[in-house]
């Protein structure tokens, strides 16, 4: 059954928890010229919304906070977090308000959250607003990640305004409607651990298990099973980031989803030239969240989560810490297993062999040395032929040290022959896992500039068409599959992005 926003069946299971977990708060509507910038039909299908919802004049009011969707129970969630390695004992939704949740015809639950919807008790010194620039970046990237098959929050629409918001400069305010099965994060548990409110940790863990991991409820120790599951999901998520060369940029524990979703898009970046130590966040002065540190930070964040739920691991008296350490020790194996499997697929390898790790690492070393574009290289190598090395000039010419690549290519060809790889079949498999398009920062910047300077939102629509199908050809947008322009090197993104 299809719904309008006014008829959308809405409830709020998180609101059924005590007020210790959130603050009830009402969205603050825009004052000047609220208007629809873009509507994501694919995300609307998740909510079983009518296709013509975007043309309903009431949609802007309902998704800009001017009027509430019937049965909304708006609230801002409380959480803490380790930010850049340092504990901040109270954070919370400072500019996002959860309206409620709906269950679609497939039985999937989706929370609806307005981001940039005004002041909450957790805004601290902020204004509770989001700017057009950051809203466009999250809107595009969350859908880009979904197109790549990576778990993520989704974006339903963007509402723009003429309200002035002050950052490094005066910018226009905007609001994002964000969807996720839950917005509970690692920091949601941490806040109660550091307050010694262990009963709330149990309540929250029970809530998460009941609503999102019901299969764990029958386990002898469901809380240990919860930790174990989140560890594996997080390892898999970060392995997927690494395989597409995505840098999150601000992996604080308050930005880590309890479901293993990519959560909160601020200073992200897809690598252009392959640079293991790439830092996408201009605010990350020490490189804590550099691309090649993401796997390590994932373990640190999971350790913070494990510590927070330690009071629940009491099945074996006095051994809670050892139980948690044992589960955390499995993280590296999960990460390596997932990452190695993804990289084998990117190289078209159908089986696992002992020399594969060296083959993968040596290719990445060559790419780093010659500053080869990551996405272009793997898309190009999807056409690699092992029968005639001279048929691979486009791949070879991506390298400065071509003779060094030739030696690697000989090893690669031998490896493919060992499993009787057939070029056309392998090419099809590889093109299905090596995207032709990713959301490079300059692409988002083009959409932002046109939106800010010309109020032209058509570039957003163009971006969405390729990012939702990043493995397709899209000949009309072929220029987005090439090397980024020189001016893109001047783009700097930070925590305000």
HELIX and SHEET records of a PDB file:
HELIX    1   1 UNK A   14  UNK A   16  5                                   3    
HELIX    2   2 UNK A   19  UNK A   21  5                                   3    
HELIX    3   3 UNK A   41  UNK A   46  1                                   6    
HELIX    4   4 UNK A   51  UNK A   55  5                                   5    
HELIX    5   5 UNK A   58  UNK A   62  1                                   5    
HELIX    6   6 UNK A  132  UNK A  147  1                                  16    
HELIX    7   7 UNK A  186  UNK A  193  1                                   8    
HELIX    8   8 UNK A  198  UNK A  212  1                                  15    
HELIX    9   9 UNK A  214  UNK A  216  5                                   3    
HELIX   10  10 UNK A  222  UNK A  243  1                                  22    
HELIX   11  11 UNK A  253  UNK A  255  5                                   3    
HELIX   12  12 UNK A  291  UNK A  293  5                                   3    
HELIX   13  13 UNK A  294  UNK A  308  1                                  15    
HELIX   14  14 UNK A  310  UNK A  312  5                                   3    
HELIX   15  15 UNK A  320  UNK A  328  1                                   9    
HELIX   16  16 UNK A  331  UNK A  346  1                                  16    
HELIX   17  17 UNK A  356  UNK A  370  1                                  15    
HELIX   18  18 UNK A  374  UNK A  380  1                                   7    
HELIX   19  19 UNK A  381  UNK A  383  5                                   3    
HELIX   20  20 UNK A  389  UNK A  392  5                                   4    
HELIX   21  21 UNK A  393  UNK A  396  1                                   4    
HELIX   22  22 UNK A  402  UNK A  418  1                                  17    
HELIX   23  23 UNK A  423  UNK A  431  1                                   9    
HELIX   24  24 UNK A  441  UNK A  454  1                                  14    
HELIX   25  25 UNK A  458  UNK A  467  1                                  10    
HELIX   26  26 UNK A  475  UNK A  481  5                                   7    
HELIX   27  27 UNK A  486  UNK A  490  5                                   5    
SHEET    1   A 2 UNK A  22  UNK A  24  0                                        
SHEET    2   A 2 UNK A  75  UNK A  77 -1                                        
SHEET    1   B 5 UNK A  35  UNK A  39  0                                        
SHEET    2   B 5 UNK A 154  UNK A 166 -1                                        
SHEET    3   B 5 UNK A 170  UNK A 180 -1                                        
SHEET    4   B 5 UNK A 109  UNK A 115 -1                                        
SHEET    5   B 5 UNK A  96  UNK A 103 -1                                        
SHEET    1   C 4 UNK A  35  UNK A  39  0                                        
SHEET    2   C 4 UNK A 154  UNK A 166 -1                                        
SHEET    3   C 4 UNK A 170  UNK A 180 -1                                        
SHEET    4   C 4 UNK A 130  UNK A 131 -1                                        
SHEET    1   D 2 UNK A  81  UNK A  83  0                                        
SHEET    2   D 2 UNK A  86  UNK A  88 -1                                        
SHEET    1   E 2 UNK A 246  UNK A 247  0                                        
SHEET    2   E 2 UNK A 269  UNK A 270 -1                                        
END                                                                             
